[in-house]
Amino acid sequence: EPSVIQSPASGTHAYLEKCAEIERLFMKMATNGTDDGGPWTVLTSLSKPYPITVEGHAVKQFCFRITFYAPASPATAFDLLANVLRRPEWDELTESTEVVQGLGHGDSINYVKMKAIWPTAARDSLLISHIVRREEGFLNVGQSIEDSRVPEKQAEGIVRMEAAMAGQLVTKVPQDDMTRLGLEGENWCKVVQIADGDMKGWIPKSVIRFIATQAFPKSLTKVCRQLATTPSSNESLLLRNLWARPVSKRMQDLSPVADEKPTAPKPVIATSRAATATPVGAVVHVRRARWMVWARLIMRYATPAIIAALTSLLFNFLMKRRRG
């Protein structure tokens, strides 16, 4: 198995063994193909505007492997995908993210809050994140953990989901793939993304189908378009910053550090809005704004499912009449 060739060095932490294990498991899931007895079935495949393939696991209900090709160098794509604080820029399902604590070794504890997809509740997760450069390319992988500093938010109606595996492997595009897909230019990369988890609570199959066939391709097309306008670099600024500051509270700070002694980070508790009091005269306006947000979410995510359900009912009704 190819070994790690670059990894920020720092002290030890309690999740080192877990990080090594999820790295090994991710590589196994990412490289196990469908034509060699693997458990994957193609759910949707797009060739334009960018090649994107979504595969579903044969046994696990919410386990997907997505392969896509982006117009950027592996390092540039990795910097966007692996920085948890930039995830809301491209992920249609993510509402907010926070770094709870940087651990060194390219590892951190991260909080992610997902948007609610009607008629389901909003979800969140707390992850140990592991970032490393391997011989194959750049790897970002995470798995759920528990931490008393970020308890579950059941009172707010948020369901804490469990991620067994989540992350991306970003590599150079093999020449055979370049020819087969008709990719032109030098700056292209291949990304294999794994999303394996337990959403907890009630999730209708229509929502899972929507996420796999529409939400994933839409988010990754957005990633590719953003990368198409980003200057490519052969060096990962994210990894360079982690080497400069092995214990870092916020991954978005990519500025070089000189003669600065690292200090233990203070926990950053995740929140999606500032904790400020609302003036009494603004209560009606705030409530109206909240209803507008819910209306937009319903129109955006529920309409396709409702149309599909009505179409199915109409089709069944017509078939019964024809048989009768």
JOPEZI-V973573 format. One record per residue. N is the residue number from 1. RES is the residue in one small letter. SS is DSSP state (H for helix, E for strand, L for the rest). PHI is phi in whole degrees, -180 to 180 (NA if undefined). PSI is psi in degrees with one decimal (none if undefined). Layout:
BEGIN
n | res | ss | phi | psi
N | RES | SS | PHI | PSI
N | RES | SS | PHI | PSI
END
This chain:
BEGIN
n | res | ss | phi | psi
1 | e | L | NA | 133.5
2 | p | L | -58 | 144.1
3 | s | L | -98 | 167.0
4 | v | E | -71 | 132.6
5 | i | E | -109 | -18.6
6 | q | E | -144 | 129.3
7 | s | L | -154 | 128.3
8 | p | L | -59 | 135.5
9 | a | L | -99 | 135.2
10 | s | L | -157 | -164.1
11 | g | L | -74 | -167.3
12 | t | L | -98 | 164.0
13 | h | L | -149 | 171.6
14 | a | L | -70 | -13.8
15 | y | L | -107 | 13.5
16 | l | H | -60 | -46.2
17 | e | H | -66 | -39.5
18 | k | H | -63 | -41.7
19 | c | H | -62 | -42.2
20 | a | H | -64 | -37.6
21 | e | H | -70 | -44.8
22 | i | H | -70 | -27.3
23 | e | H | -64 | -44.4
24 | r | H | -64 | -44.5
25 | l | H | -67 | -37.9
26 | f | H | -62 | -46.2
27 | m | H | -61 | -35.6
28 | k | H | -66 | -44.4
29 | m | H | -69 | -34.1
30 | a | H | -74 | -28.0
31 | t | H | -105 | -6.6
32 | n | L | -78 | 109.7
33 | g | L | -84 | 170.9
34 | t | L | -81 | -25.0
35 | d | L | -94 | 5.6
36 | d | L | -121 | 31.6
37 | g | L | 88 | 11.1
38 | g | L | -69 | 162.3
39 | p | L | -87 | 17.0
40 | w | E | -99 | 141.2
41 | t | E | -127 | 133.0
42 | v | E | -70 | 125.5
43 | l | E | -98 | -40.0
44 | t | E | -156 | 149.3
45 | s | E | -145 | 126.2
46 | l | E | -117 | 144.6
47 | s | L | -108 | -23.3
48 | k | L | -135 | 148.6
49 | p | L | -73 | -16.9
50 | y | L | -138 | 144.8
51 | p | L | -67 | 119.8
52 | i | E | -139 | 128.8
53 | t | E | -127 | 129.1
54 | v | E | -112 | 124.6
55 | e | E | -115 | 145.5
56 | g | E | -111 | 148.7
57 | h | E | -75 | 143.3
58 | a | L | -69 | -24.3
59 | v | L | -113 | -46.6
60 | k | L | -80 | 132.6
61 | q | L | -71 | -40.2
62 | f | L | -119 | 67.6
63 | c | E | -139 | 116.8
64 | f | E | -130 | 148.4
65 | r | E | -123 | 121.8
66 | i | E | -115 | 129.3
67 | t | E | -118 | 125.8
68 | f | E | -144 | 161.4
69 | y | E | -119 | 125.0
70 | a | E | -117 | 144.8
71 | p | L | -82 | 68.1
72 | a | L | -162 | 163.1
73 | s | L | -69 | 155.4
74 | p | H | -55 | -39.4
75 | a | H | -65 | -41.7
76 | t | H | -68 | -43.1
77 | a | H | -65 | -40.2
78 | f | H | -61 | -42.1
79 | d | H | -61 | -33.8
80 | l | H | -77 | -46.5
81 | l | H | -74 | -34.1
82 | a | H | -87 | -15.6
83 | n | L | -83 | 105.0
84 | v | H | -60 | -29.7
85 | l | H | -72 | -15.4
86 | r | H | -98 | -1.7
87 | r | H | -60 | -40.6
88 | p | H | -61 | -16.9
89 | e | H | -65 | -32.8
90 | w | H | -124 | -22.0
91 | d | L | -88 | 114.4
92 | e | L | -65 | -19.8
93 | l | L | -96 | -9.6
94 | t | E | -95 | 129.8
95 | e | E | -94 | -45.5
96 | s | E | -158 | 158.7
97 | t | E | -142 | 155.9
98 | e | E | -148 | 147.5
99 | v | E | -93 | 114.9
100 | v | E | -77 | -42.6
101 | q | E | -161 | 135.9
102 | g | E | -88 | 137.1
103 | l | E | -113 | -5.5
104 | g | E | 83 | 175.6
105 | h | L | 59 | 20.1
106 | g | L | 73 | 16.3
107 | d | E | -110 | 150.2
108 | s | E | -158 | 163.4
109 | i | E | -104 | 120.9
110 | n | E | -122 | 147.4
111 | y | E | -114 | 133.7
112 | v | E | -130 | 127.5
113 | k | E | -111 | 128.3
114 | m | E | -99 | 153.8
115 | k | L | -72 | 151.5
116 | a | L | -78 | 134.2
117 | i | L | -109 | 110.9
118 | w | L | -56 | 134.4
119 | p | L | -100 | 25.1
120 | t | L | -94 | 165.8
121 | a | L | -83 | 162.9
122 | a | L | -67 | 151.8
123 | r | E | -120 | 156.6
124 | d | E | -144 | 168.9
125 | s | E | -152 | 152.9
126 | l | E | -121 | 122.4
127 | l | E | -127 | 147.0
128 | i | E | -90 | 123.6
129 | s | E | -110 | 135.0
130 | h | E | -124 | 121.7
131 | i | E | -120 | 131.5
132 | v | E | -158 | 154.8
133 | r | E | -105 | 122.6
134 | r | E | -106 | 175.5
135 | e | L | -62 | -35.1
136 | e | L | -70 | -33.7
137 | g | E | 163 | -149.8
138 | f | E | -101 | 134.5
139 | l | E | -123 | 133.8
140 | n | E | -131 | 118.9
141 | v | E | -141 | 148.4
142 | g | E | -145 | 163.8
143 | q | E | -152 | 150.3
144 | s | E | -67 | 144.6
145 | i | L | -139 | 175.2
146 | e | L | -116 | 139.8
147 | d | L | -149 | 125.4
148 | s | L | -63 | -18.9
149 | r | L | -72 | -22.1
150 | v | L | -128 | 77.9
151 | p | L | -73 | 166.9
152 | e | L | -65 | 150.5
153 | k | L | -114 | 53.3
154 | q | H | -63 | -34.6
155 | a | H | -63 | -24.0
156 | e | H | -93 | 4.6
157 | g | L | 78 | 19.7
158 | i | L | -103 | 129.4
159 | v | E | -95 | 127.5
160 | r | E | -84 | 107.1
161 | m | L | -86 | 163.9
162 | e | E | -116 | 122.5
163 | a | E | -101 | 112.5
164 | a | E | -76 | -29.9
165 | m | E | -162 | 133.8
166 | a | E | -155 | 132.9
167 | g | E | 161 | -173.7
168 | q | E | -140 | 146.4
169 | l | E | -114 | 120.9
170 | v | E | -113 | 121.5
171 | t | E | -134 | 171.8
172 | k | E | -69 | 153.3
173 | v | L | -84 | 124.3
174 | p | L | -60 | 148.4
175 | q | H | -60 | -35.6
176 | d | H | -60 | -40.6
177 | d | H | -69 | -38.6
178 | m | H | -58 | -45.4
179 | t | H | -70 | -45.2
180 | r | H | -64 | -38.6
181 | l | H | -92 | -7.1
182 | g | L | 69 | 36.6
183 | l | L | -83 | 129.8
184 | e | L | -113 | 145.6
185 | g | L | 100 | 171.8
186 | e | L | -93 | -32.9
187 | n | L | -89 | 82.0
188 | w | L | -134 | 147.7
189 | c | E | -137 | 158.3
190 | k | E | -109 | 131.1
191 | v | E | -121 | 126.9
192 | v | E | -111 | 117.3
193 | q | E | -114 | 134.8
194 | i | E | -114 | 132.0
195 | a | E | -130 | 103.2
196 | d | E | -129 | 114.7
197 | g | E | -161 | 176.5
198 | d | E | -115 | 112.3
199 | m | L | -70 | -16.0
200 | k | L | 60 | 158.9
201 | g | L | 65 | -166.2
202 | w | L | -91 | 125.4
203 | i | L | -134 | 111.6
204 | p | L | -67 | 151.7
205 | k | H | -62 | -29.2
206 | s | H | -64 | -35.0
207 | v | H | -70 | -42.1
208 | i | H | -63 | -41.9
209 | r | H | -65 | -39.5
210 | f | H | -63 | -43.8
211 | i | H | -62 | -44.5
212 | a | H | -71 | -42.6
213 | t | H | -97 | -17.0
214 | q | H | -124 | -50.1
215 | a | H | -67 | -46.6
216 | f | H | -60 | -53.5
217 | p | H | -60 | -37.2
218 | k | H | -66 | -44.0
219 | s | H | -64 | -42.3
220 | l | H | -76 | -29.1
221 | t | H | -64 | -38.1
222 | k | H | -64 | -39.9
223 | v | H | -59 | -47.9
224 | c | H | -64 | -41.1
225 | r | H | -65 | -37.0
226 | q | H | -68 | -41.2
227 | l | H | -69 | -28.8
228 | a | H | -63 | -24.6
229 | t | L | -105 | 7.6
230 | t | L | -101 | 127.6
231 | p | L | -58 | 130.1
232 | s | L | -83 | 147.0
233 | s | L | -136 | 147.9
234 | n | L | -87 | -4.6
235 | e | L | -114 | 135.0
236 | s | L | -81 | 113.9
237 | l | H | -66 | -31.7
238 | l | H | -64 | -46.8
239 | l | H | -68 | -38.6
240 | r | H | -60 | -40.6
241 | n | H | -68 | -37.1
242 | l | H | -67 | -33.4
243 | w | H | -68 | -38.3
244 | a | H | -71 | -34.7
245 | r | L | -131 | 80.9
246 | p | L | -61 | -27.2
247 | v | L | -116 | 100.3
248 | s | L | -125 | 137.2
249 | k | L | -80 | -39.3
250 | r | L | -128 | 125.3
251 | m | L | -77 | -9.7
252 | q | L | -79 | -12.7
253 | d | L | -83 | 99.9
254 | l | L | -103 | 10.8
255 | s | L | -76 | 143.8
256 | p | L | -61 | 149.6
257 | v | L | -118 | 130.3
258 | a | L | -125 | 127.9
259 | d | L | 53 | 43.8
260 | e | L | -116 | 126.9
261 | k | L | -83 | 126.1
262 | p | L | -67 | 140.6
263 | t | L | -120 | 155.3
264 | a | L | -64 | 131.1
265 | p | L | -75 | 145.0
266 | k | L | -83 | 141.9
267 | p | L | -59 | 140.1
268 | v | L | -111 | 105.7
269 | i | L | -80 | 130.1
270 | a | L | -68 | 140.5
271 | t | L | -154 | 147.3
272 | s | L | -100 | -7.2
273 | r | L | -150 | 157.0
274 | a | L | -66 | 142.7
275 | a | L | -87 | 72.4
276 | t | L | -121 | 152.2
277 | a | L | -74 | 145.7
278 | t | L | -96 | 126.3
279 | p | L | -59 | 147.8
280 | v | H | -59 | -40.6
281 | g | H | -67 | -14.3
282 | a | H | -99 | 1.1
283 | v | H | -59 | -47.8
284 | v | H | -62 | -41.9
285 | h | H | -64 | -41.4
286 | v | H | -64 | -44.6
287 | r | H | -62 | -42.3
288 | r | H | -63 | -38.5
289 | a | H | -65 | -39.3
290 | r | H | -64 | -42.0
291 | w | H | -64 | -35.0
292 | m | H | -67 | -38.2
293 | v | H | -63 | -45.3
294 | w | H | -63 | -38.5
295 | a | H | -64 | -41.5
296 | r | H | -65 | -42.3
297 | l | H | -62 | -42.2
298 | i | H | -64 | -45.3
299 | m | H | -65 | -34.5
300 | r | H | -78 | -43.7
301 | y | H | -104 | -29.7
302 | a | H | -86 | -31.9
303 | t | H | -55 | -47.6
304 | p | H | -59 | -40.3
305 | a | H | -67 | -39.7
306 | i | H | -65 | -43.5
307 | i | H | -62 | -41.9
308 | a | H | -64 | -40.3
309 | a | H | -66 | -44.2
310 | l | H | -64 | -39.6
311 | t | H | -63 | -42.1
312 | s | H | -64 | -42.4
313 | l | H | -63 | -42.3
314 | l | H | -65 | -42.0
315 | f | H | -62 | -46.0
316 | n | H | -62 | -39.6
317 | f | H | -63 | -44.3
318 | l | H | -66 | -37.4
319 | m | H | -67 | -39.7
320 | k | H | -64 | -40.7
321 | r | H | -64 | -40.0
322 | r | H | -67 | -40.6
323 | r | H | -68 | -32.0
324 | g | L | -73 | none
END
